[in-house]
Amino acid sequence: MKFTYRPKGVCSQLMEIETEDGKIKHLSVQGGCSGNLQGISALVVGMDVEEAIRRMEGIRCGYKSTSCPDQLAQALKLSLAAGK
């Protein structure tokens, strides 16, 4: 399943995510900290969606109540809900 997500409260502007058989197949993020988000993308490809959510949900960026990893977790949770 391919889907896009517009993060809220962070520097990144758009996440394009592709999942297949419960695993993350592709992640591309526009905006935000390029090197960090490329690193996160490389790390999560092949990871179980639920494991990625477990690891990233609740991470904060400085004084913000969320972060790009947390927003990715929120996007993945929405994709799980939409797939059911």
Phi and psi restraints in degrees (range 20) as a CNS / XPLOR table:
assign (resid 1 and name C) (resid 2 and name N)
       (resid 2 and name CA) (resid 2 and name C) 1.0 -104.6 20.0 2
assign (resid 2 and name N) (resid 2 and name CA)
       (resid 2 and name C) (resid 3 and name N) 1.0 138.2 20.0 2
assign (resid 2 and name C) (resid 3 and name N)
       (resid 3 and name CA) (resid 3 and name C) 1.0 -154.9 20.0 2
assign (resid 3 and name N) (resid 3 and name CA)
       (resid 3 and name C) (resid 4 and name N) 1.0 160.2 20.0 2
assign (resid 3 and name C) (resid 4 and name N)
       (resid 4 and name CA) (resid 4 and name C) 1.0 -117.5 20.0 2
assign (resid 4 and name N) (resid 4 and name CA)
       (resid 4 and name C) (resid 5 and name N) 1.0 153.6 20.0 2
assign (resid 4 and name C) (resid 5 and name N)
       (resid 5 and name CA) (resid 5 and name C) 1.0 -141.8 20.0 2
assign (resid 5 and name N) (resid 5 and name CA)
       (resid 5 and name C) (resid 6 and name N) 1.0 134.6 20.0 2
assign (resid 5 and name C) (resid 6 and name N)
       (resid 6 and name CA) (resid 6 and name C) 1.0 -99.1 20.0 2
assign (resid 6 and name N) (resid 6 and name CA)
       (resid 6 and name C) (resid 7 and name N) 1.0 105.9 20.0 2
assign (resid 6 and name C) (resid 7 and name N)
       (resid 7 and name CA) (resid 7 and name C) 1.0 -62.0 20.0 2
assign (resid 7 and name N) (resid 7 and name CA)
       (resid 7 and name C) (resid 8 and name N) 1.0 153.3 20.0 2
assign (resid 7 and name C) (resid 8 and name N)
       (resid 8 and name CA) (resid 8 and name C) 1.0 -119.8 20.0 2
assign (resid 8 and name N) (resid 8 and name CA)
       (resid 8 and name C) (resid 9 and name N) 1.0 133.9 20.0 2
assign (resid 8 and name C) (resid 9 and name N)
       (resid 9 and name CA) (resid 9 and name C) 1.0 79.1 20.0 2
assign (resid 9 and name N) (resid 9 and name CA)
       (resid 9 and name C) (resid 10 and name N) 1.0 14.9 20.0 2
assign (resid 9 and name C) (resid 10 and name N)
       (resid 10 and name CA) (resid 10 and name C) 1.0 -135.0 20.0 2
assign (resid 10 and name N) (resid 10 and name CA)
       (resid 10 and name C) (resid 11 and name N) 1.0 174.3 20.0 2
assign (resid 10 and name C) (resid 11 and name N)
       (resid 11 and name CA) (resid 11 and name C) 1.0 -76.2 20.0 2
assign (resid 11 and name N) (resid 11 and name CA)
       (resid 11 and name C) (resid 12 and name N) 1.0 -31.5 20.0 2
assign (resid 11 and name C) (resid 12 and name N)
       (resid 12 and name CA) (resid 12 and name C) 1.0 -67.0 20.0 2
assign (resid 12 and name N) (resid 12 and name CA)
       (resid 12 and name C) (resid 13 and name N) 1.0 150.6 20.0 2
assign (resid 12 and name C) (resid 13 and name N)
       (resid 13 and name CA) (resid 13 and name C) 1.0 -112.1 20.0 2
assign (resid 13 and name N) (resid 13 and name CA)
       (resid 13 and name C) (resid 14 and name N) 1.0 -26.5 20.0 2
assign (resid 13 and name C) (resid 14 and name N)
       (resid 14 and name CA) (resid 14 and name C) 1.0 -155.4 20.0 2
assign (resid 14 and name N) (resid 14 and name CA)
       (resid 14 and name C) (resid 15 and name N) 1.0 134.9 20.0 2
assign (resid 14 and name C) (resid 15 and name N)
       (resid 15 and name CA) (resid 15 and name C) 1.0 -117.9 20.0 2
assign (resid 15 and name N) (resid 15 and name CA)
       (resid 15 and name C) (resid 16 and name N) 1.0 127.2 20.0 2
assign (resid 15 and name C) (resid 16 and name N)
       (resid 16 and name CA) (resid 16 and name C) 1.0 -110.5 20.0 2
assign (resid 16 and name N) (resid 16 and name CA)
       (resid 16 and name C) (resid 17 and name N) 1.0 119.2 20.0 2
assign (resid 16 and name C) (resid 17 and name N)
       (resid 17 and name CA) (resid 17 and name C) 1.0 -125.8 20.0 2
assign (resid 17 and name N) (resid 17 and name CA)
       (resid 17 and name C) (resid 18 and name N) 1.0 139.1 20.0 2
assign (resid 17 and name C) (resid 18 and name N)
       (resid 18 and name CA) (resid 18 and name C) 1.0 -128.1 20.0 2
assign (resid 18 and name N) (resid 18 and name CA)
       (resid 18 and name C) (resid 19 and name N) 1.0 128.0 20.0 2
assign (resid 18 and name C) (resid 19 and name N)
       (resid 19 and name CA) (resid 19 and name C) 1.0 -121.4 20.0 2
assign (resid 19 and name N) (resid 19 and name CA)
       (resid 19 and name C) (resid 20 and name N) 1.0 154.5 20.0 2
assign (resid 19 and name C) (resid 20 and name N)
       (resid 20 and name CA) (resid 20 and name C) 1.0 -153.5 20.0 2
assign (resid 20 and name N) (resid 20 and name CA)
       (resid 20 and name C) (resid 21 and name N) 1.0 129.4 20.0 2
assign (resid 20 and name C) (resid 21 and name N)
       (resid 21 and name CA) (resid 21 and name C) 1.0 52.6 20.0 2
assign (resid 21 and name N) (resid 21 and name CA)
       (resid 21 and name C) (resid 22 and name N) 1.0 40.1 20.0 2
assign (resid 21 and name C) (resid 22 and name N)
       (resid 22 and name CA) (resid 22 and name C) 1.0 78.0 20.0 2
assign (resid 22 and name N) (resid 22 and name CA)
       (resid 22 and name C) (resid 23 and name N) 1.0 9.2 20.0 2
assign (resid 22 and name C) (resid 23 and name N)
       (resid 23 and name CA) (resid 23 and name C) 1.0 -122.7 20.0 2
assign (resid 23 and name N) (resid 23 and name CA)
       (resid 23 and name C) (resid 24 and name N) 1.0 153.1 20.0 2
assign (resid 23 and name C) (resid 24 and name N)
       (resid 24 and name CA) (resid 24 and name C) 1.0 -80.6 20.0 2
assign (resid 24 and name N) (resid 24 and name CA)
       (resid 24 and name C) (resid 25 and name N) 1.0 121.7 20.0 2
assign (resid 24 and name C) (resid 25 and name N)
       (resid 25 and name CA) (resid 25 and name C) 1.0 -96.6 20.0 2
assign (resid 25 and name N) (resid 25 and name CA)
       (resid 25 and name C) (resid 26 and name N) 1.0 -33.9 20.0 2
assign (resid 25 and name C) (resid 26 and name N)
       (resid 26 and name CA) (resid 26 and name C) 1.0 -155.6 20.0 2
assign (resid 26 and name N) (resid 26 and name CA)
       (resid 26 and name C) (resid 27 and name N) 1.0 142.7 20.0 2
assign (resid 26 and name C) (resid 27 and name N)
       (resid 27 and name CA) (resid 27 and name C) 1.0 -142.3 20.0 2
assign (resid 27 and name N) (resid 27 and name CA)
       (resid 27 and name C) (resid 28 and name N) 1.0 128.1 20.0 2
assign (resid 27 and name C) (resid 28 and name N)
       (resid 28 and name CA) (resid 28 and name C) 1.0 -130.6 20.0 2
assign (resid 28 and name N) (resid 28 and name CA)
       (resid 28 and name C) (resid 29 and name N) 1.0 133.6 20.0 2
assign (resid 28 and name C) (resid 29 and name N)
       (resid 29 and name CA) (resid 29 and name C) 1.0 -124.5 20.0 2
assign (resid 29 and name N) (resid 29 and name CA)
       (resid 29 and name C) (resid 30 and name N) 1.0 131.4 20.0 2
assign (resid 29 and name C) (resid 30 and name N)
       (resid 30 and name CA) (resid 30 and name C) 1.0 -101.9 20.0 2
assign (resid 30 and name N) (resid 30 and name CA)
       (resid 30 and name C) (resid 31 and name N) 1.0 136.2 20.0 2
assign (resid 30 and name C) (resid 31 and name N)
       (resid 31 and name CA) (resid 31 and name C) 1.0 81.5 20.0 2
assign (resid 31 and name N) (resid 31 and name CA)
       (resid 31 and name C) (resid 32 and name N) 1.0 179.2 20.0 2
assign (resid 31 and name C) (resid 32 and name N)
       (resid 32 and name CA) (resid 32 and name C) 1.0 80.2 20.0 2
assign (resid 32 and name N) (resid 32 and name CA)
       (resid 32 and name C) (resid 33 and name N) 1.0 -166.4 20.0 2
assign (resid 32 and name C) (resid 33 and name N)
       (resid 33 and name CA) (resid 33 and name C) 1.0 -81.7 20.0 2
assign (resid 33 and name N) (resid 33 and name CA)
       (resid 33 and name C) (resid 34 and name N) 1.0 101.2 20.0 2
assign (resid 33 and name C) (resid 34 and name N)
       (resid 34 and name CA) (resid 34 and name C) 1.0 -52.0 20.0 2
assign (resid 34 and name N) (resid 34 and name CA)
       (resid 34 and name C) (resid 35 and name N) 1.0 -52.5 20.0 2
assign (resid 34 and name C) (resid 35 and name N)
       (resid 35 and name CA) (resid 35 and name C) 1.0 -62.3 20.0 2
assign (resid 35 and name N) (resid 35 and name CA)
       (resid 35 and name C) (resid 36 and name N) 1.0 -45.1 20.0 2
assign (resid 35 and name C) (resid 36 and name N)
       (resid 36 and name CA) (resid 36 and name C) 1.0 -63.5 20.0 2
assign (resid 36 and name N) (resid 36 and name CA)
       (resid 36 and name C) (resid 37 and name N) 1.0 -42.6 20.0 2
assign (resid 36 and name C) (resid 37 and name N)
       (resid 37 and name CA) (resid 37 and name C) 1.0 -72.9 20.0 2
assign (resid 37 and name N) (resid 37 and name CA)
       (resid 37 and name C) (resid 38 and name N) 1.0 -31.6 20.0 2
assign (resid 37 and name C) (resid 38 and name N)
       (resid 38 and name CA) (resid 38 and name C) 1.0 -65.6 20.0 2
assign (resid 38 and name N) (resid 38 and name CA)
       (resid 38 and name C) (resid 39 and name N) 1.0 -38.9 20.0 2
assign (resid 38 and name C) (resid 39 and name N)
       (resid 39 and name CA) (resid 39 and name C) 1.0 -64.3 20.0 2
assign (resid 39 and name N) (resid 39 and name CA)
       (resid 39 and name C) (resid 40 and name N) 1.0 -45.7 20.0 2
assign (resid 39 and name C) (resid 40 and name N)
       (resid 40 and name CA) (resid 40 and name C) 1.0 -60.6 20.0 2
assign (resid 40 and name N) (resid 40 and name CA)
       (resid 40 and name C) (resid 41 and name N) 1.0 -43.7 20.0 2
assign (resid 40 and name C) (resid 41 and name N)
       (resid 41 and name CA) (resid 41 and name C) 1.0 -58.5 20.0 2
assign (resid 41 and name N) (resid 41 and name CA)
       (resid 41 and name C) (resid 42 and name N) 1.0 -45.8 20.0 2
assign (resid 41 and name C) (resid 42 and name N)
       (resid 42 and name CA) (resid 42 and name C) 1.0 -64.0 20.0 2
assign (resid 42 and name N) (resid 42 and name CA)
       (resid 42 and name C) (resid 43 and name N) 1.0 -36.1 20.0 2
assign (resid 42 and name C) (resid 43 and name N)
       (resid 43 and name CA) (resid 43 and name C) 1.0 -73.3 20.0 2
assign (resid 43 and name N) (resid 43 and name CA)
       (resid 43 and name C) (resid 44 and name N) 1.0 -35.7 20.0 2
assign (resid 43 and name C) (resid 44 and name N)
       (resid 44 and name CA) (resid 44 and name C) 1.0 -86.6 20.0 2
assign (resid 44 and name N) (resid 44 and name CA)
       (resid 44 and name C) (resid 45 and name N) 1.0 -18.4 20.0 2
assign (resid 44 and name C) (resid 45 and name N)
       (resid 45 and name CA) (resid 45 and name C) 1.0 -62.1 20.0 2
assign (resid 45 and name N) (resid 45 and name CA)
       (resid 45 and name C) (resid 46 and name N) 1.0 126.8 20.0 2
assign (resid 45 and name C) (resid 46 and name N)
       (resid 46 and name CA) (resid 46 and name C) 1.0 93.0 20.0 2
assign (resid 46 and name N) (resid 46 and name CA)
       (resid 46 and name C) (resid 47 and name N) 1.0 -11.3 20.0 2
assign (resid 46 and name C) (resid 47 and name N)
       (resid 47 and name CA) (resid 47 and name C) 1.0 -81.1 20.0 2
assign (resid 47 and name N) (resid 47 and name CA)
       (resid 47 and name C) (resid 48 and name N) 1.0 145.7 20.0 2
assign (resid 47 and name C) (resid 48 and name N)
       (resid 48 and name CA) (resid 48 and name C) 1.0 -60.5 20.0 2
assign (resid 48 and name N) (resid 48 and name CA)
       (resid 48 and name C) (resid 49 and name N) 1.0 137.6 20.0 2
assign (resid 48 and name C) (resid 49 and name N)
       (resid 49 and name CA) (resid 49 and name C) 1.0 -56.1 20.0 2
assign (resid 49 and name N) (resid 49 and name CA)
       (resid 49 and name C) (resid 50 and name N) 1.0 -46.5 20.0 2
assign (resid 49 and name C) (resid 50 and name N)
       (resid 50 and name CA) (resid 50 and name C) 1.0 -65.7 20.0 2
assign (resid 50 and name N) (resid 50 and name CA)
       (resid 50 and name C) (resid 51 and name N) 1.0 -34.2 20.0 2
assign (resid 50 and name C) (resid 51 and name N)
       (resid 51 and name CA) (resid 51 and name C) 1.0 -68.0 20.0 2
assign (resid 51 and name N) (resid 51 and name CA)
       (resid 51 and name C) (resid 52 and name N) 1.0 -41.4 20.0 2
assign (resid 51 and name C) (resid 52 and name N)
       (resid 52 and name CA) (resid 52 and name C) 1.0 -61.9 20.0 2
assign (resid 52 and name N) (resid 52 and name CA)
       (resid 52 and name C) (resid 53 and name N) 1.0 -42.6 20.0 2
assign (resid 52 and name C) (resid 53 and name N)
       (resid 53 and name CA) (resid 53 and name C) 1.0 -60.6 20.0 2
assign (resid 53 and name N) (resid 53 and name CA)
       (resid 53 and name C) (resid 54 and name N) 1.0 -47.4 20.0 2
assign (resid 53 and name C) (resid 54 and name N)
       (resid 54 and name CA) (resid 54 and name C) 1.0 -59.1 20.0 2
assign (resid 54 and name N) (resid 54 and name CA)
       (resid 54 and name C) (resid 55 and name N) 1.0 -40.0 20.0 2
assign (resid 54 and name C) (resid 55 and name N)
       (resid 55 and name CA) (resid 55 and name C) 1.0 -77.2 20.0 2
assign (resid 55 and name N) (resid 55 and name CA)
       (resid 55 and name C) (resid 56 and name N) 1.0 -31.7 20.0 2
assign (resid 55 and name C) (resid 56 and name N)
       (resid 56 and name CA) (resid 56 and name C) 1.0 -104.8 20.0 2
assign (resid 56 and name N) (resid 56 and name CA)
       (resid 56 and name C) (resid 57 and name N) 1.0 -22.0 20.0 2
assign (resid 56 and name C) (resid 57 and name N)
       (resid 57 and name CA) (resid 57 and name C) 1.0 -62.4 20.0 2
assign (resid 57 and name N) (resid 57 and name CA)
       (resid 57 and name C) (resid 58 and name N) 1.0 132.1 20.0 2
assign (resid 57 and name C) (resid 58 and name N)
       (resid 58 and name CA) (resid 58 and name C) 1.0 93.4 20.0 2
assign (resid 58 and name N) (resid 58 and name CA)
       (resid 58 and name C) (resid 59 and name N) 1.0 -6.6 20.0 2
assign (resid 58 and name C) (resid 59 and name N)
       (resid 59 and name CA) (resid 59 and name C) 1.0 -67.7 20.0 2
assign (resid 59 and name N) (resid 59 and name CA)
       (resid 59 and name C) (resid 60 and name N) 1.0 136.1 20.0 2
assign (resid 59 and name C) (resid 60 and name N)
       (resid 60 and name CA) (resid 60 and name C) 1.0 -111.3 20.0 2
assign (resid 60 and name N) (resid 60 and name CA)
       (resid 60 and name C) (resid 61 and name N) 1.0 153.8 20.0 2
assign (resid 60 and name C) (resid 61 and name N)
       (resid 61 and name CA) (resid 61 and name C) 1.0 -112.2 20.0 2
assign (resid 61 and name N) (resid 61 and name CA)
       (resid 61 and name C) (resid 62 and name N) 1.0 103.7 20.0 2
assign (resid 61 and name C) (resid 62 and name N)
       (resid 62 and name CA) (resid 62 and name C) 1.0 56.7 20.0 2
assign (resid 62 and name N) (resid 62 and name CA)
       (resid 62 and name C) (resid 63 and name N) 1.0 -126.0 20.0 2
assign (resid 62 and name C) (resid 63 and name N)
       (resid 63 and name CA) (resid 63 and name C) 1.0 -83.8 20.0 2
assign (resid 63 and name N) (resid 63 and name CA)
       (resid 63 and name C) (resid 64 and name N) 1.0 -7.6 20.0 2
assign (resid 63 and name C) (resid 64 and name N)
       (resid 64 and name CA) (resid 64 and name C) 1.0 -73.0 20.0 2
assign (resid 64 and name N) (resid 64 and name CA)
       (resid 64 and name C) (resid 65 and name N) 1.0 154.4 20.0 2
assign (resid 64 and name C) (resid 65 and name N)
       (resid 65 and name CA) (resid 65 and name C) 1.0 -84.4 20.0 2
assign (resid 65 and name N) (resid 65 and name CA)
       (resid 65 and name C) (resid 66 and name N) 1.0 0.0 20.0 2
assign (resid 65 and name C) (resid 66 and name N)
       (resid 66 and name CA) (resid 66 and name C) 1.0 -144.8 20.0 2
assign (resid 66 and name N) (resid 66 and name CA)
       (resid 66 and name C) (resid 67 and name N) 1.0 -176.5 20.0 2
assign (resid 66 and name C) (resid 67 and name N)
       (resid 67 and name CA) (resid 67 and name C) 1.0 -157.1 20.0 2
assign (resid 67 and name N) (resid 67 and name CA)
       (resid 67 and name C) (resid 68 and name N) 1.0 172.8 20.0 2
assign (resid 67 and name C) (resid 68 and name N)
       (resid 68 and name CA) (resid 68 and name C) 1.0 -62.1 20.0 2
assign (resid 68 and name N) (resid 68 and name CA)
       (resid 68 and name C) (resid 69 and name N) 1.0 -43.3 20.0 2
assign (resid 68 and name C) (resid 69 and name N)
       (resid 69 and name CA) (resid 69 and name C) 1.0 -61.3 20.0 2
assign (resid 69 and name N) (resid 69 and name CA)
       (resid 69 and name C) (resid 70 and name N) 1.0 -40.6 20.0 2
assign (resid 69 and name C) (resid 70 and name N)
       (resid 70 and name CA) (resid 70 and name C) 1.0 -64.2 20.0 2
assign (resid 70 and name N) (resid 70 and name CA)
       (resid 70 and name C) (resid 71 and name N) 1.0 -40.1 20.0 2
assign (resid 70 and name C) (resid 71 and name N)
       (resid 71 and name CA) (resid 71 and name C) 1.0 -66.3 20.0 2
assign (resid 71 and name N) (resid 71 and name CA)
       (resid 71 and name C) (resid 72 and name N) 1.0 -34.9 20.0 2
assign (resid 71 and name C) (resid 72 and name N)
       (resid 72 and name CA) (resid 72 and name C) 1.0 -63.1 20.0 2
assign (resid 72 and name N) (resid 72 and name CA)
       (resid 72 and name C) (resid 73 and name N) 1.0 -42.3 20.0 2
assign (resid 72 and name C) (resid 73 and name N)
       (resid 73 and name CA) (resid 73 and name C) 1.0 -60.2 20.0 2
assign (resid 73 and name N) (resid 73 and name CA)
       (resid 73 and name C) (resid 74 and name N) 1.0 -41.5 20.0 2
assign (resid 73 and name C) (resid 74 and name N)
       (resid 74 and name CA) (resid 74 and name C) 1.0 -64.2 20.0 2
assign (resid 74 and name N) (resid 74 and name CA)
       (resid 74 and name C) (resid 75 and name N) 1.0 -41.0 20.0 2
assign (resid 74 and name C) (resid 75 and name N)
       (resid 75 and name CA) (resid 75 and name C) 1.0 -62.6 20.0 2
assign (resid 75 and name N) (resid 75 and name CA)
       (resid 75 and name C) (resid 76 and name N) 1.0 -42.6 20.0 2
assign (resid 75 and name C) (resid 76 and name N)
       (resid 76 and name CA) (resid 76 and name C) 1.0 -65.8 20.0 2
assign (resid 76 and name N) (resid 76 and name CA)
       (resid 76 and name C) (resid 77 and name N) 1.0 -37.0 20.0 2
assign (resid 76 and name C) (resid 77 and name N)
       (resid 77 and name CA) (resid 77 and name C) 1.0 -63.3 20.0 2
assign (resid 77 and name N) (resid 77 and name CA)
       (resid 77 and name C) (resid 78 and name N) 1.0 -41.1 20.0 2
assign (resid 77 and name C) (resid 78 and name N)
       (resid 78 and name CA) (resid 78 and name C) 1.0 -63.6 20.0 2
assign (resid 78 and name N) (resid 78 and name CA)
       (resid 78 and name C) (resid 79 and name N) 1.0 -38.4 20.0 2
assign (resid 78 and name C) (resid 79 and name N)
       (resid 79 and name CA) (resid 79 and name C) 1.0 -66.4 20.0 2
assign (resid 79 and name N) (resid 79 and name CA)
       (resid 79 and name C) (resid 80 and name N) 1.0 -37.6 20.0 2
assign (resid 79 and name C) (resid 80 and name N)
       (resid 80 and name CA) (resid 80 and name C) 1.0 -63.7 20.0 2
assign (resid 80 and name N) (resid 80 and name CA)
       (resid 80 and name C) (resid 81 and name N) 1.0 -43.0 20.0 2
assign (resid 80 and name C) (resid 81 and name N)
       (resid 81 and name CA) (resid 81 and name C) 1.0 -66.0 20.0 2
assign (resid 81 and name N) (resid 81 and name CA)
       (resid 81 and name C) (resid 82 and name N) 1.0 -37.3 20.0 2
assign (resid 81 and name C) (resid 82 and name N)
       (resid 82 and name CA) (resid 82 and name C) 1.0 -71.6 20.0 2
assign (resid 82 and name N) (resid 82 and name CA)
       (resid 82 and name C) (resid 83 and name N) 1.0 -29.0 20.0 2
assign (resid 82 and name C) (resid 83 and name N)
       (resid 83 and name CA) (resid 83 and name C) 1.0 -79.3 20.0 2
assign (resid 83 and name N) (resid 83 and name CA)
       (resid 83 and name C) (resid 84 and name N) 1.0 -10.2 20.0 2
